[in-house]
Amino acid sequence: MRLPEPLAKWKVVFMGTPSFAIPVLEKLIEKENVVALYTQPDRPRGRGQKTLPSPIKEMAQKYHIPCFQPPHFKSNSTVEELKNLHPDLIVVIAYGLFLPKSILDIPLHKTLNIHPSLLPKYRGAAPIQWALINGDHQTGVTILYVTPKMDAGDMLLQKKIEILEEDTCDSLQTKLSALGANLLIETISGLKNHSLTPIPQNPKEVSQAPKLSKEIGHIDWTKSARTLFNLIRGANPWPGTTTVLEKEPLKIHRARVTHETFQGKAGKIHSLTEDGIEVETCLGLLLLTEVQKPNKRKMKASEFLKGQKITLGSYLGTQKHALS
């Protein structure tokens, strides 16, 4: 017997691909009736480029939920397949495929997206990364209706969190994924009892968060220590940030600002300490605390220094005479 609203569980189709989507899916399985999962086709991953299922496909196998992996939604058969599931709601998080209007119109209560930014700020593929790179002090999660235009739909709920000095892309993803899972359940409850009013996004406040490129990870020591610190944590783990040490690339995994106002020579090695390699910038000192040479494991900079001779006053990068 079907329970009366708002107590009845909704039939939900979930669409997602990376591990970031897992906490949301697990919370949804706990609270609603997830009838199918959609995820991107299996693709080569890792060093060996072995073809592996996405984290969401692995979840489908764990919970014995039907899983679909269409490469796109252009074919009538794919649309009909989804229609036959008769979903009350579609939930999308980090799926990676464009959803046409023919898909968005299928569920009775529309399609929701969990977006890890304070929309309309940071529409696009890399909102977490850009919040860090730009040195923001807060971010959050927005639940919104999906429209054919990316991340442009009306907003239902939004919640903020502080960005801490020690946060990286990975740590912030973990926090926002958990926040998004709880906020989604709150949103669905609000939709069931008709207590939510959709809010249009202010077009004057829109900013973009495009996917990062490899080029963004090249360290320019003429920039401030604070700017470089934000880049290092925002580009971690991908594409990573790299400088040059004795004509060889050196990947920087972690760093911290030790002096905000020191005016130094770009890329000059200022000191070698138990904590790592302190480098001068045009404004501030940056301490490199975790690094990696080509074909080597990443390690604490203090450990790295035990096997690497570095001369005080020498330079990192390719601009060693920039401020001489």
N, C-alpha and C positions, 0 to 999 in steps of 0.2 A: 504494500500500500504506500503510495507517494505521500510524504509528509507535506503539510501546508507550508507555504512560504512564511517567514524567511528561513525556516529550519531545514528545508530540504537541501540536500547536497546538489550542487550543479554539476552537470556533465561538462568537463573541461578538456579541451585539447591544448596541450602544452608544446610550445615551439622554442627550442634552444639548442645550443651546441657545446660551448666550453664548460669547464668545471665551475666557473662563476655562477652558472645557472642552477647548480645542484641544490644548494640550500633552499632556493625558491621552490623547486620541484618537490623536494621532500616535504616541505610545509604544506604544499598544495595537495599532495597525496594523503597527508594526515587529515586535512580538513574537508576536501571535496572529492568528487568522483572523477578521477583522471582517466579518460577513456582511450587516449592515444597520445603518443609522443611523436613529434616531428623534429628531425635533426638533419644536418647536412650529410651528404654521402661520405662513406669512409674515404680517408685520404692518407697519403704517406706522412708519417710523423717521426720525430726524433732523429738521432744521429744516423741510424740505419735506414731511415726513410721507409720503414715497414708500414704497409697499409693497415691502419688500426681504426676501430670504431671510435666515435666521439664519446666523451664522458656521458652525454645524455643517452646515447644508445646503450651504453653499459648499464645505466640506470633502468632502462626499459627491460633489459634482460634480468636484472636483479629483482624487479617488482612484477615481472611477467605482464607488462603492458605492451600492447601492439605498437610497433615503431615503424614510421614511414620516413623514407629518405629521398624525396624527389629532388632532382637537380634544379628545378624551377616550378612555377605554377602556371605555365603557359598552355598546357594540354587540358582539354575538356575532361579527360578521364581522371586526372589528378584532382580537379575541382570537384567532380562528382564523388570521388572517393571520400573526400572530406565532408561533403554534404551528407553522405550516408551515415556519418557518425552522429548527426543531429546534436551538435554541441550547444550548450547554453552559453558558453564563453570560450574564447581563445585567449591564451596568455602567452606573450612573447617576451623573451629576454635573451639578448645576444645570439639571435638565431643566424643572422648573416645572409638571409635571402629576402628579396623584395616580395611583398605581399600585395597583389593587385586587389582592386575593389571587389572582384568576383569572390575573393577569399574573405575579405573583411566583412562582407555582407552576410556571410553564412550564419554565424552564431546569433542566438536570440538576444543576447545582451552585449553584443559587439565584441571587439578585440582590444585587450589591454596590453600595454607595454610597461616593463619595469626599466626605467632609464636611470643610470647612476650619475645624475647631476641635478642641479637646481635649475631646471628648465624655466625660461627659454635659454639659459646659459648652457653652452657646450652641447649643442646638437651634433650628432655624428658618432663615429666609431670609437673614439678614444677620449671620452670625457674625464676619466679618472687620471689618465696620464697628463692631460693638459692642465687640469686643476693643480697638479703638483708642479709641473714645469713653470706655470705662471705664478707660483708662490701663493696660491689662495690659502686663506686661513680656515675656510669651511667649505663643505660640499654637502651632498645628500642624495636622496633618491626621490624620483617623481614617478607616480603612477598616472598614465595618460591613455587616452583612446588612440588607437593606431589609425592613421590616415595614409593615403598614398604618398604624401610628402613626408620625408624622414623627420621623425621626432617633433612634428608640428601640431599634433592633435591637442584637443582640450585636456586640461589637467584635472585630476580627481583628488589626489592627495599628494603631499610633499612633506618630507622630513629632513632636517639638517643635522649634520654632525661636524665636530671640529676636526681639522687636519692637524695632527701633532707633528712636532719637529722630527720625530723618529719614524714617521710614516713613510713607506715606500708604496709603489704601485700594488705590490702583492698584499701588504697589510691593509691598505685601504680597500682593495677589492673584497677581502674577507669581511671587513666591517660592513661595507655597503651591501654585500650579498645577503648577510643576515638581516640587515635593516630592511632591505627590499622584500624579503620573505614575510616578515611580520606586517609590513605596510600593505602588501598585497592582500593578505587575509582581512585586514581592517577595511580595505577598499571593497572587497567582495561583500563583506557584511553590510557596508554602507549602501551598496547597490541593491542588496536584497531588501533592506528596510527603507529604501528610497530617501536616504538622509544626505546624499551627496549632490552637490551642484557643480557640473563641469565648468571650469574656468578657462576661457580662451587665453592663449599666450600673447604677451605684448610683443608685437613685431619689432619695436624699437630696442628691446633688450636681448634680441637673438644674437648669439655668437656660435661659432662653429668649432668642432673638435675632430678634425680629420685624422685618419689613420697615420701613425708615425712612419717616417721613412728612415732608412739606414743613415742617410746623410745627417740627420739631426743629432746623431750621437757623437759627432766629431767635436772634441773639446777645443774651444777657443779661449786661450788663457788671457786674452785681452778683455774678456768679460769679467764681471764681479764674482767674488767667491760665492755670494748668495745666489746669483743667477746659475752658476755652475752646479752648486749643491742641489738646487731644485731640478735642474736637468738630469743629474745623475739618478735621483730617486724616481723621477717621473719616467725615465727611459729604462728603468730596471723592472723586469728582466729583458724586455725587448724594446728597441734594438740594442740596448746597452750603450755605454759611453766609452770612448777610446781616445787615448793620447798617444804620443810617441816617446819612447825611452830608448836612447842610443840606436836610433833608426829602426827600432822594432815597435810594433803596436803593443800598447799596454791597456788592458780593459780595466775600467774603474767600476767596481760594484757598489762600494759604499764610501761615503766621505762625510765630513762635518766642517762647519765654519768655526774657526778658532779665533778669528779677529775680523770684525766687520769693517773697520775703517783703515786698516794698514794699506798704505799706497806703495806697491812693490813693482817689480819688473815681471812682465807676463811670462809665467811658466818657470820662473827661477825656483830652484829647490832651496827653501829657506832654512829648514832644519830636518833632521832625522831623529825621531823619538821612539820611545817604547810603544807608542800608539800608532805610528805610521810615518808617512812622508808629508811634510808640510810644504805647500807650494804657494808662491806669491801670485797675486793677480793685480789688475789695475786698482782694485778696491777690495781689500780683505785677504785673509790667509785661509787656504783650504787644506784640511788634513785628509789625506787619502788613507782609509783604514782597511779596505779590502780590495785586492787587485788580482789580475790574472794575465799571465803571459800566453802567447799562442801555443796551443797544444798542451797546456798545463792546466792543472786544477786551480780554481780560485782559492785564495788564501788570505789570511790577515796580513796586512802590510808589514807588521812587525816580523812575521815569519818570513815573508818575502825578502826582507832586508838581510836576513842571515845568509842567504845564498846569492845575493845580488849586490855587487859593488856599485854604489852611487856616490858621486862626488858632490859635496855641498857647493852651491853656487852654479852647478850645471843646470841645464834647462830641459823641461818636458815640452813636447810639441814641436811645431815647425816655425814658431815665431820668436826664436831665442834672442834676436836682436831688436825686437819690436820696441821695447822701452829702454834700451841701453843708453 
